[in-house]
Amino acid sequence: MKDSAVLLIDCPDRKGLVARVSGLLFERGANILHADQHIDRDLGLFFMRVEFELEGFDLESFRAAFAALASGLNMTWKLTSSARRPRVALFCSQYLHCMADLLHRWRTGELVCEIPLIISNHRAVENLAAFYGVPFEHVPVTAETRAAAEARQLELLAQNEIELIILARYMQILSPAFVARFPAAIINVHHSFLPAFTGARPYHAAHARGVKLIGATSHYVTEVLDDGPIIEQDVARISHRDQVEDLVARGRDLERMVLSRAVRWHLDRRILCYGNKTVVFD
């Protein structure tokens, strides 16, 4: 793959924005690989993602030139290079299906990042972490030790320069102070029965109710539990023939797929958050 850079933009909509951005790239000799944009007409907001080659391109000079352009257009923007791999920490508890899937995709090159750390409040994942050669930290969490556990987690995240946290079925609620340290940088996954079926046995409750669809949702974590900007969702049809164990198995498959897509799109810099929504560029 060629080295590339991605420019993400959001700003108030106005005429000529695409021309201004692409024109500056053309002036600097950029070869655009992908470009996409979206307008929220209700809010009057413009969103854009541009990916371009870096061969023979002066990225820092362009960054300075674009900063001048952006300031005059009230743009929020981010410019990153593919040469820099995001540093990711994986959190989990005792369910390992999402963790195993993410580690496999990482090892095979589908998820382009560094994973220097796995944290869990249980030891179930320790052997899996050792198999993939990822350092593992056991940080038990109880009601009495929650604050100390989070302080230890934050210390580990800082030591490893973590930029993105993935909750691969981590069954603990993060405090608002913890979440505030990583805005739009904590990704969670859960079943999509909420808010109808809550608690520890949602598939049992759904089966008893005779549901015909099950699903999974991946979203960014905010201080409001399970209410952050949604990145990806998927569903599967079931029937009266499916038992609870069938629902659980299909639900885990959906969780694996939905979480891996969300993580890949974040790593590919395809997501822009605004309000409590996301734009996910193709």
C-alpha positions in Angstrom: 0.0 0.0 0.0 1.2 3.5 -0.8 1.9 5.9 2.0 -1.1 8.3 2.3 -2.6 11.0 4.4 -6.2 11.6 5.4 -7.8 15.0 5.9 -11.0 15.1 7.9 -13.0 18.3 7.9 -16.2 19.6 9.5 -17.5 23.2 9.3 -20.5 25.3 8.5 -21.6 24.7 5.0 -21.0 27.2 2.3 -20.4 27.3 -1.4 -17.0 26.4 -2.8 -15.7 24.3 0.1 -14.8 21.3 -2.1 -13.1 23.5 -4.6 -11.1 25.3 -1.9 -9.9 22.1 -0.4 -9.2 20.2 -3.6 -7.6 23.3 -5.1 -5.1 23.7 -2.4 -4.2 20.0 -2.7 -3.8 20.4 -6.4 -1.6 23.5 -6.0 0.7 21.4 -3.7 0.9 18.6 -6.2 -1.2 16.0 -4.3 -2.7 12.9 -6.0 -6.1 12.4 -4.4 -6.9 8.7 -3.9 -10.4 9.1 -2.3 -12.7 12.0 -1.6 -16.2 12.0 -0.1 -18.4 14.6 1.5 -21.7 14.9 3.3 -24.0 17.8 4.2 -26.4 17.9 7.2 -28.9 20.3 5.7 -30.9 20.6 8.9 -27.9 21.9 10.8 -26.1 23.5 7.9 -22.9 21.5 8.5 -20.4 20.2 5.9 -18.2 17.1 6.4 -15.4 15.9 4.2 -12.8 13.1 4.0 -9.9 13.3 1.5 -7.1 10.7 1.2 -4.1 11.5 -0.9 -0.7 10.1 -1.7 2.4 11.2 0.2 5.1 10.2 -2.3 6.9 13.5 -3.1 4.5 15.5 -1.0 5.5 18.0 1.7 3.0 17.2 4.4 4.1 19.7 7.0 4.2 22.6 4.5 0.6 21.6 3.4 -0.4 21.5 7.1 0.6 25.1 7.6 -1.1 26.2 4.4 -4.3 24.4 5.2 -4.3 25.8 8.8 -4.5 29.3 7.2 -7.3 28.2 4.9 -9.2 26.5 7.7 -9.1 29.4 10.1 -10.9 31.6 7.6 -13.7 29.0 7.1 -14.3 28.1 10.7 -13.1 24.5 10.1 -12.4 21.8 12.6 -9.9 19.5 10.9 -7.5 16.7 11.5 -4.6 15.6 9.2 -2.9 12.3 9.8 -0.4 10.0 8.0 -0.8 6.3 7.4 2.8 5.9 8.4 1.8 6.5 12.0 -0.1 3.5 13.5 -2.5 4.4 16.3 -1.7 2.8 19.7 -4.6 0.7 21.0 -5.5 -0.9 24.3 -8.0 -3.8 24.5 -10.2 -4.2 27.6 -12.2 -7.3 28.4 -13.7 -9.3 31.2 -14.6 -13.1 30.8 -16.2 -13.2 27.4 -13.4 -13.6 24.9 -15.1 -13.9 21.4 -14.6 -10.2 20.5 -11.0 -10.1 21.9 -10.0 -13.2 19.9 -11.5 -11.8 16.8 -9.8 -8.5 17.1 -6.4 -10.0 17.9 -6.7 -12.3 14.8 -7.6 -9.4 12.5 -4.7 -7.4 14.0 -2.2 -10.2 13.5 -3.3 -10.8 9.9 -3.0 -7.0 9.1 -6.6 -6.2 8.7 -6.5 -3.8 11.7 -3.6 -1.4 11.1 -2.5 -0.4 14.6 -0.2 -1.2 17.5 -1.6 -3.1 20.4 0.8 -2.8 23.3 -1.6 -3.6 26.1 -4.5 -5.8 27.2 -6.3 -5.0 30.5 -8.8 -7.2 32.2 -10.5 -7.5 35.5 -10.2 -11.2 35.2 -7.5 -13.6 34.1 -9.5 -15.5 31.5 -7.7 -13.6 28.6 -4.2 -14.1 29.9 -3.3 -17.1 27.8 -4.8 -15.5 24.7 -2.7 -12.4 25.2 0.4 -14.5 25.6 -0.3 -16.4 22.4 -0.4 -13.1 20.5 2.5 -11.7 22.4 0.6 -8.7 23.8 1.5 -7.6 27.4 -1.4 -8.4 29.8 -2.3 -6.5 32.9 -4.8 -7.9 35.5 -6.6 -5.0 37.2 -9.3 -6.4 39.5 -12.4 -4.1 40.1 -14.8 -4.1 43.0 -17.1 -1.5 44.3 -14.6 -0.6 47.0 -11.5 -0.5 44.7 -13.1 1.0 41.5 -11.3 4.4 41.9 -8.0 2.8 42.6 -8.5 0.4 39.6 -9.2 3.2 37.2 -6.2 5.1 38.5 -4.0 2.1 37.7 -5.6 1.7 34.3 -5.0 5.3 33.5 -1.4 5.0 34.6 -0.9 2.0 32.2 -2.6 3.8 29.4 -0.4 6.8 29.8 2.8 4.7 30.0 1.9 3.0 26.8 0.8 6.2 25.0 -2.6 4.8 24.2 -4.8 6.7 21.8 -7.8 4.3 21.4 -9.5 2.0 23.9 -11.6 -0.9 22.7 -14.0 -2.4 25.2 -14.1 -6.0 23.8 -16.9 -7.1 26.2 -15.5 -5.3 29.2 -18.3 -5.7 31.8 -17.5 -2.6 34.0 -18.9 0.9 33.8 -16.2 3.5 33.3 -16.5 6.7 35.3 -17.3 10.0 33.7 -13.8 11.3 34.6 -12.2 8.3 32.9 -14.3 8.7 29.7 -13.6 12.4 29.6 -9.9 11.6 29.2 -10.6 9.8 25.8 -13.3 11.8 23.9 -14.5 9.8 20.8 -11.7 7.3 21.5 -13.4 4.5 23.5 -15.4 2.1 21.4 -17.9 -0.3 23.0 -20.1 -3.1 21.7 -23.3 -4.6 23.2 -26.5 -6.4 22.2 -29.2 -4.2 20.6 -32.0 -5.3 22.9 -31.6 -2.1 25.0 -33.6 -0.6 26.4 -36.2 -3.3 26.2 -34.2 -6.1 27.8 -31.7 -5.0 30.4 -29.7 -7.0 33.0 -27.3 -9.9 32.9 -29.5 -12.3 30.8 -30.9 -10.3 27.9 -31.0 -13.2 25.5 -33.1 -15.3 27.9 -35.5 -12.3 28.3 -35.7 -11.8 24.5 -36.3 -15.6 23.9 -39.1 -15.6 26.5 -40.7 -12.6 24.7 -40.4 -14.3 21.3 -38.4 -11.7 19.5 -37.7 -12.3 15.8 -34.6 -10.0 15.4 -31.4 -9.9 17.4 -28.7 -7.4 16.9 -25.5 -5.7 18.0 -24.4 -2.0 18.3 -21.0 -0.5 18.4 -20.6 3.1 19.6 -18.3 5.6 21.1 -18.5 5.7 24.9 -19.8 8.8 26.7 -20.6 9.5 30.3 -24.2 8.5 29.6 -24.3 4.7 29.6 -24.7 3.0 26.2 -25.9 6.3 24.7 -22.8 7.5 22.7 -22.6 8.1 19.0 -23.4 4.9 17.1 -20.8 3.7 14.6 -22.2 0.4 13.3 -25.2 -1.9 13.9 -26.3 -5.2 12.4 -29.1 -7.7 12.9 -30.0 -11.3 12.3 -33.4 -12.9 11.9 -34.4 -15.7 14.3 -37.5 -17.9 14.6 -39.4 -20.0 17.1 -37.0 -22.9 16.4 -34.1 -21.0 17.9 -33.3 -21.7 21.5 -31.5 -19.4 24.0 -28.1 -20.9 23.1 -28.8 -20.2 19.4 -29.5 -16.5 20.2 -26.4 -16.2 22.3 -24.2 -17.7 19.5 -25.7 -15.5 16.8 -25.4 -12.5 19.1 -21.8 -13.1 19.6 -21.2 -13.4 15.9 -22.9 -10.1 15.4 -20.9 -8.5 18.2 -17.6 -9.7 16.6 -18.5 -8.3 13.1 -20.0 -5.0 14.4 -17.1 -4.2 16.7 -14.4 -5.1 14.1 -16.0 -2.9 11.5 -16.2 0.0 13.9 -12.6 -0.4 15.0 -11.4 -0.7 11.4 -13.3 2.5 10.3 -11.9 4.4 13.2 -8.4 3.3 12.4 -8.9 4.2 8.7 -10.0 7.6 9.9 -13.4 7.3 8.3 -15.5 8.6 11.2 -16.5 12.2 12.2 -18.6 12.8 15.3 -21.0 15.7 15.7 -23.6 16.0 18.4 -24.5 12.5 19.3 -24.2 11.2 15.8 -21.5 10.0 13.4 -20.6 10.4 9.8 -19.0 7.2 8.5 -17.4 7.7 5.1 -17.4 4.9 2.6 
